[in-house]
């Protein structure tokens, strides 16, 4: 396998007519890392992947792979390989010829390309199926063949567009583990587009969260989970409650936030001004379902939903301007003092568990 390459995206934009799909994003993806682009539909993540691959032209900016600016290179000259969501296998060819197809296009002789294709199928534990056609395979097997076909060119970076979306939930989890293992074995850079938070957290060394064509945060999974950079990231990842209000007071490094319902909350000062809007986040698993002890914060609310999840229980509360303030309790904590829909509850949390957010996007 060829060595991995760093991917450097420098002020890259993509404009379709009057619509800007990607707004001047800059990002360095370290060589040999597993990077996941994550975000809602239409956020620009697939356009970005296709620009790295060369399947989409760049409106402005540059993409560098290793030391080479590849902005104007065709896909075959970039040192990248792309695996498409649909797998796009040729139904009339057996697996060896499917995998060897790109080498055939390059004029590699038949024996050599078939030997290399068999080697790739072996890597994917698919050599026993070499003479089969794609229609005779399961979804997970087709995916392995598509991976073998992408990897046969010895790319420096493998680009994956929602590769697990067509698989059933159990197979998804199994293939996720195989992708991670494959990336570690090959040591090349993987760039993977997904809309699944769980998938990105499980796979990535670097998570890049996009919204409206911009990067909201690019960080390690643990950083994204523990310190989301913006209210959008916190809401999208789903592990923080977000409260929005205005700064009503600043005193001794503590900011007081007032919400429209008249309640107030406190957060450490990161340079806000009185009267300015502010968003704060509280981890769902750091909220206690009991009156606040000294030096903690809280709110009163009404339970709107209770979901039992085995090891944990998810409770949704209406209060403080939020229709879905979420509390995640361990099953033991919940069943020690259960609550039901319609109950009035007191929620509390510690000051150090409150995160003030920057405002990148609306």
Secondary structure, DSSP 4 states (H G I P E B T S, - for coil): -PPP--EEEEEEEEEETTEEEEEEEEEEE-TT-EEEEE-STTSSHHHHHHHHHTSS--SEEEEEETTEE-TT--GGGTTEEEE-TT----TTSBHHHHHHHHHHHTT--HHHHHHHHHHHHHHTT-GGGTT-BGGGS-HHHHHHHHHHHHHTT--SEEEEESTTTTS-HHHHHHHHHHHHHHHHHH--EEEEEES-HHHHHHH-SEEEEEETTEEEEEE-HHHHHHS-SBHHHHHHHTSEEEEEEEEEEEETTEEEEE-TTS-EEEEE-SS--TT-EEEEEEEGGG-BSS---TTEEEEEEEEEEEEE-SSEEEEEEEETTEEEEEEEEEHHHHHHS---TT-EEEEEEEGGGEEEPB----
